[in-house]
Amino acid sequence: MCERPSTETRTFYGALKHIAEGLINRYPDKLIVFLIPPHGSSDTVPEHLPNAITGQVYSA
């Protein structure tokens, strides 16, 4: 079973959760959307390099 990510606001997941909950509370009747660039859309991090945390390589 996977461990649930930390909800402390100093972590990425916790900070994003805090922001999302704040937006939901402030705009309860509005659609809230988060957009991220597709994987591999940046030359900054080449896909042939392994993920720093998981060690997984995402290129085909």
C-alpha positions in Angstrom: 0.0 0.0 0.0 1.3 3.5 -0.9 2.0 6.0 1.9 0.0 9.2 1.7 2.1 12.3 0.9 2.8 14.8 3.6 0.3 17.6 3.8 2.8 20.0 5.5 2.9 23.3 3.5 6.6 23.1 3.2 6.2 20.1 0.8 5.1 20.4 -2.8 2.0 18.3 -2.3 1.1 20.1 1.0 1.5 23.5 -0.6 -0.5 22.6 -3.6 -3.3 21.1 -1.4 -3.3 24.3 0.7 -3.6 26.5 -2.4 -6.3 24.3 -3.9 -8.4 24.3 -0.7 -8.0 28.0 -0.3 -9.3 28.6 -3.9 -12.1 26.1 -3.4 -13.2 27.9 -0.2 -12.9 31.3 -1.8 -14.6 30.4 -5.1 -16.9 27.5 -4.3 -19.0 27.9 -7.5 -16.1 28.2 -9.9 -14.2 25.6 -11.9 -10.6 25.5 -10.7 -8.0 24.1 -13.1 -4.3 23.4 -12.7 -2.3 23.1 -15.9 1.2 21.7 -16.2 3.4 21.3 -19.3 3.4 17.8 -20.8 6.3 15.5 -19.8 9.3 16.0 -22.1 8.3 19.4 -23.3 11.4 21.0 -21.9 15.0 20.7 -23.0 16.1 21.6 -19.4 15.7 18.0 -18.2 16.4 15.5 -20.9 14.1 12.4 -20.9 17.0 9.9 -21.1 18.2 10.9 -17.6 16.7 9.0 -14.6 14.3 10.6 -12.2 16.3 11.9 -9.3 14.0 10.3 -6.7 12.6 7.1 -8.3 15.5 6.4 -10.7 13.0 5.7 -13.4 13.8 6.7 -17.0 10.7 8.0 -18.8 11.8 7.9 -22.4 10.7 5.1 -24.7 
